[in-house]
Amino acid sequence: MDKTILIAGKDFPDGKDLASSAILLGDAAVITASPLTPELNTEDGSVPVIWNRASALSARSLVLSSLNQNGHLDEAVLIFDEQYFAPKYGSAGAAESNRAFDELILGYHYLTAELLLRFGQRKLAGLESKPGKIAFVYKSNLRDVDAVKKPDLRASNSNFSKALVAAAGDAFKAFAENFAASVSATDDVIPVLVECDSENETAKRDGSLMTWLCDYMDQIDILKKDLTPKQKVSWIKAGTKSPGGFALFK
C-alpha cells in the first residue's frame, strides 16, 4: 500500500464508502468511529478507530493509531458534511450548544493540531521526502434561513441545517482557510480546501468524491512547481482536474 490516509468527520459506518474507495486505489484507510458505534468490523480492509471529538487525548490516540497501521501517516481528510450533521443536532439550548461546539468545532481543532505536530516531526526526522497533506472537505446543505426566504424549498426537502450546524459549518470553513494560511509558507504540510454543493456531481456520492480527492492529492506530489501560498488558501470545487493549473509530469 502506497499511503496511509486518515478519514475523519463522517464516521464509520456512514462514511464507509470514503474508506472503501481509498482501499480500492491501493491505499490504507483509517476512518473515525463514534464511541457509540456498536460494531467496528469491516469487509474492505479499512480500520475504524474510535474518536471522541471533545477530547484532545482522543485526537492524539487517533493519530497514533493511524501511524501504527503501517508505520506512517501520509494524508488526512477532514470532512464536514452539513447534510449528514443536520438531523443530529437540534435547537440551540445550552446543553445542545455545548455538544455542538465540542463535536463540530473543537474536535476538528484538536485533530488538526495533532496532525500538524506529527507531520512536522516526520519532516524534522527526515523520514519522508514529501510533506503530509490535510484536506478539509466542506459539503454544504440548505439551511433554515433558506427555507424562510424561499418557502417552496420545504416541499422538496425536510433536512435543513438549524442554527448550530449552520454556524459550525461556517466555523469549519473559517478554521480551514485560516489554518491553511498559517502553514502556507512552510513545507511541513500541504493544505487542500475542497468545497462541495448539492449540485456537484463528483460530490453526490462519497465514493466518487474520495476517488477524485485521492487522485488530486497524488497529482500534487508530481507537480513541477509547488503550489503558491495563495493557491493553498483557495477553495476548489470537487472534480477539479489538476491542482493549481500547473503542468504535471506524465
N, C-alpha and C positions, 0 to 999 in steps of 0.2 A: 504494500500500500504506500502511495507516494506521500500523502499528507494525513495529518490528524486534524479534524475540524470539530470544534465545539459549537453546537447549535443551542441557543438559549432564548427563552421567551415564549415560545409556543411549545408547551410541554408535551412529552410523550403521555398518552398515545396520539393526542390530537395533531402533533407535528411529525408523526412517523413518516409521512411522505417526503418531508425535507431530508430526514436522515437516510431513507432508502435511496433517494436519488444520489446522494453523496457516495453511498456504498457502491452503487451501480457504476459510478465513474472511477472506482478503484481507490477511493479514499477511505480512511477510518473515520467513523462518525460517533461522537458522544452527544447525547441530547438530554436536556434537562427534564426532570420529572418532579411533579409536586410531591410533598411529603404524604399526601393523601392518596397517591396512586396505588391501587391495590395489587397490581401485577406488573413486574418490570421485565418480563421475558419478551424477547424479540425474535423474529424469524429471519431478519435480513442481516444480522451481524452487527447492527448498531448497539451502542451501550447506553442505556438510560442511567442517569445519575441524579439522585435526589438533590434539589436545590431549594433551600429555604430562603426566599428572596429577601427577607427582612434581616438576614444575618450576614455580617461581614465574614465571619468564620466559615459559614457555609459556602460563600463565594470562593474563598481560598481552597476549601476542600474540593470543590467542583473543578477548579483549575488543576489542582494536583492530581485528581483522579483522571483528568483528561491527559495530562502529561504521562502518567504511568501506563496508559494503554499501550503505547509504542515507544515510549522514551522521548517523545517530542510532541509539541503542540504548535501547529503552524498557522491556523486561521480560526477566527471565531465569528459567528454570525449571530448578532443580537437582533431579535425580531420583536417589533411592537405591532401586533395585528389588532387594530382597533375593533374590527368586527368580531374577532374572537373574544376580546375582553368585554365587549358591550353588555352581554347578558349576565356577566359575573359580578358586576358592581352596581349597586342601587343608588338611591338618593344620598345627598351629601350630609348625612348625620355625622356626629363626632366619631363614633366607632368605625363607620364605613370609610370616612375620610382618612383616618389613621391607617386602616388596612390598605387603602388605595395608594397612599403615599409610600408605605413600606414596600408594597409588592410591585407597583407600576412605575415608581420613580427611584426610590432608594436602592432597590435591588440591582438595577442596571448600573448605578453609580459604583456600588461595591464591586460588581463583577468587572467593569471596565478598569477600575483601579488595579485590581489583581492581575488582569491580563497585561496591562501596561508594565507592571512590575516584572512579570515573568518574561515577557518579550525583551525587556531591557536587560535583564540578567542573562538571557540567552545571547544577546548581541555582545555584551561585555566579555562573556566567556569565549566568544569566537566559535560557538558550537554550530552556528548555521550561517550560510553565506547570504541568505535572503531574509529581509525583515518579516516579522509576523504581520498579519492583517486582521483588522477588526472591521467587519461590515455591520453597519447599522441599517436595518431594513424597516421602513415605516409603511404600513398598509393602512390607508385611511378608511373612514366609514362615514355614512350620513349621521348627522347629529340632531339633537332635539331642536336646535335653533334652525336647522334647515327645514324641518317639518313645520315650524311656525311660519317661516317665510313662504313656504310652498306646501300648503296643506295636502295637495294631491299626492304628495310623496307617501303618505300614510296608507294609501290604497294598495301600494305595491311593496311596502317594506314596514316591518314592525321592530326591527333590531337597530334602533337608533342609539348612538352613544350619548349617555347622560353627562352631566357636568364633570363628574370625577374622571371618567375615562377620556373625555374630550380634553380636559386640562392636562391629564397625564400624557396624552399623545403629543400635545404641543410642547410639554416639558421634555419629552424624549427627543423631539426634533431639535430643540434648542440645545440640549445637552450634547447631542451627537455632533452638531456642526461646530459648537464651540470647543468640544474635545478635539475634533479634527483640527481646528485652528491651533490648539495648544501643541500639537505634535507635527504640524505641517512642515516645519523646517528641520525636523530630525529624521534619522533613518532607523530608529528603533522599531517603528510600527507604521504601517500604511493604513489610513482610514479610508473606508469606502462607504459612501452615503447613497442609499437607494430608496426612492420614493415610489409607491405604487398606489394608483387609484383604482376604483371599481371597474373602469373601462380598459384597464391594461390587460391585454390578452396573456402576456407572459406570466403575470402575477395571479391570474384567476385560479390556477392550480399550483399547490405548493411544490409538487414535483417538478414542473416546468420552471418555476421560479428558481429553485435550487440548482437545477441543471445549468441554467443560464448564469447564475451567480458564480458557481464553481469555475465555469469556463472563463468568465470575465476576470476573476482573480488570477487564474492561470496566465491569462494574457498580460497582466501587469508584470509578471515575472520575466517576460521576454521583451518588454518594451526597449527600444533603442535609447530612449531618453526618459529619465524619471519624470513622474507627474510633478507639476508645479504646485506650490502651496495653494494657489487659487483653485486648481483642479481638485485638490484633496478636500476642500471645504464646500465643494459644489455638489448639489443633489443631482443624481442621474435617474433616469426612468428605467425600470426593469425592461430588459430587452435591448438596451443599447448595445451596439455591435462591438465596439472596441473602446478601451479606456483612453480618454484624453485626446482621441483623434490622431495619435501618433502612429506611424507605420510600425508594423510588427515584423520580427524575424519570421521567415517561413520555414 
